Amino acid sequence: MNNIRLFAAAFAACAAVFSASAQTLKMEPQAVGVTTYEASTAVNLVVVKPEIRLGNLDPSLFTVNTNGTERNVLSVYPSDSRGAFNPEGEYIALGLEKASGRGIGLSKGAGVWRDEYSVKVGLKKGKALKVGKQKYTAIECETDKALKDFLSEADYFNKGTFTGKATGKVGDETLTYAAYEPWSLKGDGKANPLVIWLHGGGEGGVDVSITLLGNEVVSLIRPQIQSHFTTEGGADGAYVLSIQCPQAWMRTASGTSTRGEYPSLYADVLKSCIDDYVANHPDVDRNRIYVGGCSNGGFMTMHMLIRHPKFFAAAYPTCEAYADANISDNEIAALAEENIWIVQSYDDTTVDPKSFCIPTFQRLMKAGAKNVWMSMFENVQGIDNPGQKLMGHFSWCYLFNDAVTLSQEQTDGDVKPSNNGGGSVAPQGHANIFDWMNAQVLTAPEQPQPQNGV
């Protein structure tokens, strides 16, 4: 009798263990999707592989926690391992609502993604998943290394490196770059415009995805901005080249930081990188190369214009950090012949426009510049998050949200900041900065006319 009781107890214990195991569905984390917004990045997609194929994909059943933040699940669908919809897929993708404030910490410092980032998928309390005759009341799915493999718009770029001569010292420097080359343009046999972006001080390093996602540079490949550009054949779109230096563009050969007193350590290698890219892409229109960047990259934009006059068809420096005091009168005279549209916010305390772009703009006006413009916003208001006030230095948010539509008057008088497009004048009648940029084309200098039949 005692043996029977012991057997029954052991059987019951085993059954309980089996039952508990059967009620927990195991899922293997695969990847997360990262979206970049005007002032931050966020995980918006989680891809997992369940141990069995699921039939019930009701988003109201699931919970997702990313880096300690509970997220609202908006959608759940069968997918491939990279989150693309596939009705026969062995994986499931969970689409997440944008987190409040988007403060979910993908970066652990300037130019570096976090090593540890936790993601946990579970079932809501009191909910259950039914698959056939099996009922699951819990999900086992957790990782603290979610950023080891992530999906983003940076995946649409080709990545590479370029090594060339440093400036001011013996030796070479290596740059990292990312190039967006849509097949619709590569195969059309036409000349295509090239838009170059130079990053700010916080996006240097050797991981170009930091450059692309840190300031929403990927918006340059989105349809809204791509639609402003036309190729030689009339199709929409442009190539985009984002170049990353190991530290900051303002770094000198001696290791100090320059605001124009001395050349950048990367001045020569950057120009060589651009030349090499153009040489290896014969369908780039040499007369329609546009260069811009924010803060540190805005400095480098001005630096390139000064060092290489009439190479770029247009420039769009944003919160540029090239001190006006370091631009000579001869350099102002040369810059007055360029096509430039400056963007900044008047309340920028990182790069004070009163010491940088405003006096430069006023001097350019006095020098007779005809196609130099400046959008000066009062402050930086969120567009993704209306009503949210951002740091005054973040004027690139207006640029990448296609909200730079007007310029200040072309005068050396007082500046009148405006959050209505940045000013009151439509440059050359164009609706925004990208339409204006698209219209700028380098032209060969006029040749002297022969005199007296000679």
Secondary structure as UniProt FT lines:
FT   HELIX           2..22
FT   STRAND          24..36
FT   STRAND          41..50
FT   HELIX           59..61
FT   STRAND          62..66
FT   TURN            67..68
FT   STRAND          69..71
FT   STRAND          73..79
FT   TURN            81..82
FT   TURN            87..88
FT   STRAND          91..96
FT   HELIX           100..102
FT   STRAND          107..109
FT   TURN            110..111
FT   STRAND          112..113
FT   STRAND          119..123
FT   TURN            125..126
FT   STRAND          129..131
FT   TURN            132..133
FT   STRAND          134..136
FT   STRAND          138..140
FT   STRAND          142..143
FT   HELIX           146..148
FT   STRAND          150..151
FT   HELIX           153..156
FT   STRAND          158..165
FT   STRAND          172..180
FT   HELIX           183..186
FT   STRAND          192..198
FT   HELIX           201..203
FT   HELIX           208..214
FT   TURN            215..216
FT   HELIX           217..221
FT   HELIX           223..226
FT   TURN            227..228
FT   TURN            232..233
FT   STRAND          239..244
FT   TURN            249..250
FT   TURN            253..254
FT   TURN            265..266
FT   HELIX           267..279
FT   TURN            282..283
FT   STRAND          284..294
FT   HELIX           296..307
FT   TURN            309..310
FT   STRAND          314..318
FT   HELIX           324..326
FT   HELIX           329..335
FT   TURN            336..337
FT   STRAND          340..345
FT   TURN            346..347
FT   TURN            353..356
FT   HELIX           357..366
FT   TURN            367..368
FT   STRAND          372..377
FT   STRAND          380..381
FT   TURN            383..387
FT   STRAND          389..390
FT   TURN            392..393
FT   HELIX           396..400
FT   TURN            401..402
FT   TURN            419..422
FT   HELIX           427..429
FT   HELIX           433..439
FT   TURN            452..453
//
